[in-house]
Amino acid sequence: MSLFLSSAESRYNQWVKEHYRFLIRSAWALTGSKVLAEDIVQDVYFLAWKHRKQLKDESLARAWLFRIMRRCVIRHAQPKTSQLDDEANGNIDQFAPDSDSRIDSVRALARIAPIHREVLVLYYFDDMSTMAIAEALEIAPGTVMSRLARARDALKQVMNPAPPVDSSNKITTLLRSKDG
């Protein structure tokens, strides 16, 4: 075993450092599980190394890694909220410091559909443009925008549910009968 890394290995190690936070945050937000997110990111890096020759333009690395990560999330599919409450109270501030509202946001994200969750995570947490999201998800930019709109609506519903209707105060509609 050589004490010196090859240039490809050295570049790969730099790459791991560059994209780790992005991948772990995205995987955690999509799965709701820190442990599963760590496993998925490990799989992503293994697959990225194995298929590194497929990436022709390094400026597209983030989108390429996200596509790999998304496929790994799908492969590891499990109930998205199973471990979220336990983990959200744990060490989430390592990736999203300083706020209980951030924990509430992660919990709310776990309650919306994965198709909506992923566009919100990429747009708001990872600051990706709609064009970059479209490329990462391999969908049209218009589809990204419509998913974002639906995702915002779904998130509003989860975070601000409609108040329950009090059945004792129902308004009764009276029909007026014709005289005569």
C-alpha positions, 0 to 999 in steps of 0.5 A, a space after each residue: 500500500 502506497 503512502 501517497 495517493 494517486 491523483 484520482 484518489 486525492 481528487 476523490 477525497 477532495 470531492 467527498 469533502 466538498 459534497 458531503 454536507 449537501 448529500 447528507 442534508 438532502 438524504 436526511 431530509 428525504 428519508 427522515 433518518 440520520 442513520 439511513 442518510 449516512 448509509 445512503 451517502 456511503 452508497 452514493 460515494 461508492 457508486 460515484 467512485 465505481 462509475 466516475 468515468 460516466 461524469 464528463 463535466 465536473 461542474 455537473 458533479 452536484 447534480 450527478 451525485 444527487 441523482 445517484 443519491 435519489 436512486 439510493 433513497 428509492 432503493 432504501 425506501 421505508 416509512 419516512 416518519 418512523 425515526 424522525 421524531 427521535 432523531 430530530 430531538 438528537 443531533 440535527 443541529 450539526 447540520 442545521 444549527 440554531 433553531 427549533 423551527 428548523 427541527 419543526 421544518 424537518 418534521 413537516 417535510 417528513 409528512 409531505 409526499 416525497 415528490 414534493 419533499 425533494 424539490 423543497 429540499 433542493 430549492 430551499 435547503 440546498 439553494 439550487 435553481 429550478 434549472 439545476 433541480 430540473 437537471 438533477 431530477 431529469 424533469 422539465 423546469 416547468 415541472 419543477 416550478 409546479 411541484 414547488 407550488 404544490 409542495 409549498 401548499 402541502 407544507 402549509 397544510 401540514 404546518 398550519 392545519 385548518 381548525 376543526 369545525 365545531 358542529 354545535 355552531 353549524 349554520 342551518 340554511 332555511 329554504 324559503 317556501 313560496 306563498 300561495 
